[in-house]
Amino acid sequence: MCWPLPGWPLTFNGEVPEPYMDEIFHVPQAQRYCRGDFAHWDPK
């Protein structure tokens, strides 16, 4: 059932190769979240 999943990101990135809207601004917030810093909020 999971065999088609590995190719899915390639298909999606082929259709939308550039960052969508404000994705770039979410990277620092996601990095803080992954480090466990849940108290910081980025207002962007």
GROMACS elastic network, one bead per residue, 0.5 to 0.9 nm:
[ bonds ]
;  ai    aj funct       b0    kb
    1     4     6  0.74060   500
    1     5     6  0.86537   500
    2     5     6  0.55714   500
    2     6     6  0.80554   500
    3     6     6  0.68123   500
    3     7     6  0.86159   500
    4     7     6  0.61255   500
    4     8     6  0.68959   500
    5     8     6  0.52536   500
    5     9     6  0.79646   500
    6     9     6  0.70548   500
    6    10     6  0.82269   500
    7    10     6  0.54818   500
    7    11     6  0.65337   500
    7    12     6  0.89367   500
    8    11     6  0.51833   500
    8    12     6  0.62562   500
    8    13     6  0.86303   500
    9    12     6  0.50442   500
    9    13     6  0.59246   500
    9    14     6  0.83681   500
   10    13     6  0.51799   500
   10    14     6  0.60527   500
   10    15     6  0.87983   500
   11    14     6  0.51986   500
   11    15     6  0.66882   500
   11    16     6  0.89650   500
   12    15     6  0.53183   500
   12    16     6  0.62843   500
   12    17     6  0.81275   500
   13    18     6  0.81072   500
   14    17     6  0.56992   500
   16    19     6  0.74766   500
   16    20     6  0.75194   500
   17    20     6  0.86507   500
   19    22     6  0.73690   500
   19    23     6  0.58467   500
   19    24     6  0.67310   500
   20    23     6  0.57800   500
   20    24     6  0.82658   500
   21    24     6  0.81209   500
   22    25     6  0.55229   500
   22    26     6  0.69930   500
   22    44     6  0.89497   500
   23    26     6  0.53113   500
   23    27     6  0.70095   500
   24    27     6  0.56950   500
   24    28     6  0.83756   500
   25    28     6  0.68370   500
   25    29     6  0.77705   500
   25    42     6  0.89884   500
   25    44     6  0.69771   500
   26    29     6  0.52671   500
   26    30     6  0.61017   500
   26    31     6  0.86529   500
   26    42     6  0.85025   500
   26    44     6  0.82260   500
   27    30     6  0.50927   500
   27    31     6  0.61482   500
   27    32     6  0.86996   500
   28    31     6  0.50558   500
   28    32     6  0.62841   500
   28    33     6  0.86492   500
   28    42     6  0.83951   500
   29    32     6  0.51801   500
   29    33     6  0.62401   500
   29    34     6  0.87213   500
   29    40     6  0.81242   500
   29    41     6  0.74234   500
   29    42     6  0.64490   500
   30    34     6  0.61797   500
   30    35     6  0.86689   500
   31    34     6  0.51061   500
   31    35     6  0.63331   500
   31    36     6  0.87802   500
   31    37     6  0.87259   500
   32    35     6  0.50758   500
   32    36     6  0.63922   500
   32    37     6  0.51554   500
   32    38     6  0.72443   500
   32    40     6  0.76445   500
   33    36     6  0.50581   500
   33    37     6  0.52851   500
   33    38     6  0.57286   500
   33    39     6  0.89561   500
   33    40     6  0.85819   500
   34    37     6  0.74173   500
   34    38     6  0.88683   500
   35    38     6  0.85153   500
   36    39     6  0.87426   500
   37    40     6  0.62275   500
   38    41     6  0.78395   500
   41    44     6  0.89466   500
